[in-house]
Amino acid sequence: MNPKLNPPQIQAENETAFFLSAPEISVFVSCCVLINELHGLERSLQAGDISPACSQAKASSLLTRLRAAVEATQRFDVVCPIIESDHFSPFFWRWFNWWDDYLKGLTPSQVAEAERRARERGTLMEDLRPQGHWLAYRNDPAIALEAR
């Protein structure tokens, strides 16, 4: 490990390496976790639990990580998932909502089992994927990003 790297840089390198080979379901779960963290940050800011400056710093870090995860969806034929630095394409949101709705219908243990099976096989079996195709799915953004 390079001693000049600070922990966020190490985390980013590890995540980048992960996204190069992770199964589709694992990339989705990563996107979902980061989006949920952004929602939690927004709730904390609205409740006055954190300062705007602290919120901005944490949001910036989360968005950097989310951009890397969103960019990785190109491996799954999501064309141009990032339109601008903090704007994700309708294609990405269709893919995200397709997975999100599907996994909401599963128990946490079923999701963990699906992810484990996908990692073991190195690919996601059709029986572990949502029905239909994400291209025909809704493109509602799960987060609203303002100019930062």
C-alpha angles and dihedrals in degrees: 000000000000109000091210092064117094121216096265090054091049090048091050092050091049092048092048090053090047093051092053092066109013119121117254094255091054092052089050092050090051091051090047094050092050093047090050090051090053090051090050091049090052091051091050091051093048091049091051092242092128134028122252090246092053090045091051093050093048092044091052091053093046092048092052089054092044092052089056091050093046091048089054090063088079085082087067095051096265099149117217096348092180119053097177131354095282101019119088120203127251086246091061092047091050090053092044095048091046091057094037095055092045095050093045086066092058130075118247089253091053090051091049090048092050091050092047092050091048091052092048093052095039089231139057114259116225091244089063096052130085117265120260124011128300093227089075093048129104118274101212109148114240090212134032112224119200123199106283 
